[in-house]
Structure formats: C-alpha cells, structure tokens
Amino acid sequence: MKTIYDVQQLLKRFGTFIYVGDRVADLELMEDEVRELYENKMITIEEFKDSVLLLRQKRTELVDK
C-alpha cells in the first residue's frame, strides 16, 4: 500500500466508505476500521501494518501543518 487511496480501496472491499468532511477525522476512522478488520481476521497482518503506518504518517503530516 502506497497511498490513502489504496487504504480506501481496501475498506471498500468490505463495504466501508468513510467521509466526514474533516480529513484528520477521516484518517482516524479509517484506522479504526482497519484495526477492526484485522481483529476479525478479515485482512492480513501485512495489510494491517501497511495501512496503519500510512494512515498515521498522513495524519501526522496534517496535524503538524
């Protein structure tokens, strides 16, 4: 996974669409959803780690601005 779009596509595979209007809140909700998918063994550990790392990096970039 290289972009937030990739994470969105992962979530879309499970019928999850997230758009709140606040980009930071969107990223936090995406992380929660990815975590839940992993806990329910619906995605691999690699998908989980890549997604969470990417979401946290992007959230940090936005908060630091």
Secondary structure, DSSP 8 states (H G I E B T S, - for coil): --SHHHHHHHHHHTT-----S-HHHHHHHHHHHHHHHHHTT-S-HHHHHHHHHHHHHHHHHHHH-
